Structures are given as structure tokens and as C-alpha cells.
């Protein structure tokens, strides 16, 4: 239901102003100048809001406009307002922060800090923002590192610069960066890492903060599991880091193939609906199919591929959306189903992790409506549904999840991610050996091999 706070409290505002605000509220036209809803979907379109791109460091009035504009958009049109805590407290908390920002960098960081309060992986400062990039650091270690078993582990190289491959090996654990323990750096940067849950914050934190610095000289404490060493290594300018270079292997993946002549494999990141007839022929006689949803689908699959493997008529989703006539009201819609063709009779295993986000989560939910589907992996990004774009003073661009996405029983996917039937994550040993342990486990399930998670979860 709408929450208008103290707007109509006569102890705070005078009767004349309350009367004017009441007239505005009661003007029940469905045509608004600043807001409309996307036809057929329901996510808000924020219109006629100027971005003031020329103001890298807006004056105090425009900085407050940033706060007030964003606060109102969330208060009246964010579908998950009920799970972000007391949003009314944000105004008194952030008014002095925006007022005190002394330069463009402080303003950008304060804005990001405010956006992070949504804990929505869709909500971040998107696009290139120079003050924010300067804050994160001009230099970056030329390695990729991910959190594996709760530790920051070297997983790949962006460049073989300064003999980095001789100094850091795949599977090495970085415990300190320039004298600061990694555990402390995590706590430092959590408030500035915009994501729906802790797992997705750890997904994004290395490249955005931990491996960045304004000092090109890095001193690392590193463990290989047997011994520890100190590594001195130089970073390279961040603008020269090609984040897409490590995607080459992903780009080279075939959309589909058969593993050991008995298990079909589909990579949705390359999937095209036009290929489905061929996939059906190739997968004839296989024992099962692995859907590797550790990516973003290149085409919409719920009403094309899912019917091919689905049996039964179980619904998979329902939505909430806002109301321009009653700002703040969120209304739950009817359940949505995917038609079932039931052409494929084997097992289907969907692999997910923190990379599984938005459309990938929605597609996984559609797969889950079929009884022959098992989902394995770890917590997904927890940001489902169509997004709405927001422009803030200073040319800051952001977004938020514009509709609420729920399982048919009303369970939330926001923050929590999709339901996972069997929890499994990569191990440091698997990284060192170059094994894809999640794919291995998916094939085992199709082959009927029982297994118990090493962390005691099923």
C-alpha cells in the first residue's frame, strides 16, 4: 500500500500546502507528465527528468535534487520497497551527506552509496563515470580473481605483463593487498558494491575495488596452500584492461553439443530460437540435457525452448507492478504459465551461480515449472524483472528493478535468487586442475550418480 509518511501531517506542514498536495493526490488522471508504465509490462518509465550532464559537480540545490528525485522514485514506484527497510530514514541520513560533498568525486560516491541501499543488482551507477573511476583507482592488477571457498583466488590473466604468470599462479589465494587484509577490504567496500545479495557483491568487488588502486605498485600476500609469499607486482592502467578478453572462451562455446554421446549441453549465451529444431534432432535419444545458465541468454527462451522439455501445466511466475493513479500502490497480477509440449522425456539440469541474473533467473524459473528439472549451483544475482532507467543530476545514469517477480506461491526472487535444489560451488582444487565441477555434477545427476555436498548442503 502507499506510504505517504508525514506529508499530510498538519503538525509539520501548514493547512494550505496540505490542501494543495491533497488536490494533487486526488487528481486521478492516468496521464502523468513525469511517469508512465510500460505497456504490457508495468515497469515505470521516468519521463522528462533532466540529467544536467554538464554538471560533474552540481551545486547544493542540484545535489539535493538528486536525492529527492531518487527517493521519490523508490518510495512510489519501486516494487520491493517493503524489503529495503525504512526508506523514510534515508532523507534525514543523506541530506547532510549531499550538502557536505565538496567535489565531484564525493558527490558520485554519495550517490552510489544511496543507490546501494536498494540491494538490487540492477541498481548501480551505469556507464562511464570519471569521478567514480578515479575513486576506484587508475591502475589494476592484470589478473582475474574470484571468491572461491570464501577466499580471493587467482582464476585467469588479463595480460602477461611484468611476468605476472611467474609471480601468480592459477589457484593462488590473495590474503593481503598493500598491507590490508582482504577480509577488511570486503567490509570497507560492501556499502559501495551495489548488488542484491552478498554472493553477488563478492562477484563484482574484485574488479571494481579490490584489484584497483591509484598506486601502480602492488604488494600482495599470497598463499598456494602450502606456503605463503610476498609478491611485488605492478598494475596497468585500468583503461587498458580488456575485460572482454577472458570472454573469448565463452564466445567460442558452441550453442549446443552432446557430451559422451548421451548428455545434451546448451549454452543460452549463444542460443538462437531458430536453432531449436536442430537441437531437437541432435538431442534425440540422449539421457538428459544440461542448461548452463551461468550467462545471460542471447534470446528469450521461456516460450520456445522450455515447452520442448516441459510436462504438466504448472505456472511459474507472477508479478507486481505500480499504479500511476495511486502512487505507491503495488498490485499483484495473475499467475503465468508456459505451455507444455513434453517432447523431451529425459532429465534436465540447470546450472546457476551469481552470474545468473535477470532474464537468466526468469528463464530458470520457467524451466523449474517442469517436474523433470533440477537446478544446481549457488545463489543467483537476485535481480529479476524488467528494468527502469533513471537519470540523476551530473549525468549519472542508474536503473532499478521495475516490476516484482515472484514464484506462484508468493516467494520472492529479489535478493534471494531462484530456488536451488542442490548447492554446489567450485573449489580451489578444481580451479587449479581446470575442472568445471558444476558441469561434472550436472552430468552425474543425469547419469543417476548420488552425491553429497562437501559443505553439507543438498
RAURQUI-V401584 format. One line per field, one symbol per residue. ss: DSSP state (A for helix, B for strand, O for the rest). burial: # if it has 24 or more other ideal C-beta (glycine too) atoms within 12 Angstrom, else .. A space follows every 50 residues. Layout:
BEGIN
ss: ???
burial: ???
END
This chain:
BEGIN
ss: OOOOOOOOOOOOOOAAAAAAAAAAAAOOOOOOOOBBBOOOOOOBBBOOOO OOOOOOOOOAAAAAAAAAAAAAAAAAAOOOAAAOOOOAAAAAAAAAAAAA OOOAAAAAAAAAAAAAOOOOOOOOOBOOOAAAAAAAOOBBOOBBBBBBOO BBBBBBBOOOAAAAAAAOOOOOBBBBBOOBBAAAAAAAAAAAOOOOOAAA AAAAAAAAAAOBBOOOBBBBBBBOOOOBBBBBBBOBBAAAOOAAAAAAAA AAOOOBBBBOOOBBBBOOOOOOAAAAAAAAAAOOOOOBBBBBOOOOOOOO OOOOAAAAAOOOOOBBBBBBBOOOOOOOOOBBOOOBBOOOOOOOOOBBBB BBOOOOOOAAAAAAAAAAOOOOBBBBBOOOOOOOOOBBBBBBOOOBBBBB BOOBBBOOOOOBOOOOOOOOOBBOOOOAAAAAAOOOAAAAAAAAAAOOOO OOOOOOOO
burial: ......#........................#..####...#####..#. #...####...######.#############.##..#..##..#..##.. #..#.####################...#.###.###.##########.. #########.#..#..############...#..##..##.######### #############..#.#######......#.#.##.#..#......... ....##.##...#########...##..#..##..#############.. ##.#######...###########..####..#..#.###..##.##### ####################.############################# ########...#################.##....###########.... ........
END
